[in-house]
């Protein structure tokens, strides 16, 4: 009974999403390459050596980069273990 109710709710939500997507597509005139024709404006930097400053910061505080990398590796390993673990009934 609950499984049939879940399927019905899922089907209803899917149909509603398709109707809303269709309405958005037909309401707004989206032309291809509309945003590519926009002129690109670059922000002028007040610091002439911004690249050197950023490089110096990254090399002086290398421990931040190492800690962030170690954290990401740990999180990726934990996620892999969580996906591969056996489910208990």
Secondary structure by P-SEA (a helix, b strand, c coil): caaaaaaaaaaaaaaaaaaaaaaaaaacccccccccccbbbbbbbcccaaaaaaaaaaaaaaaaaaaaaaaaaaaaaaaaaaaaccccc
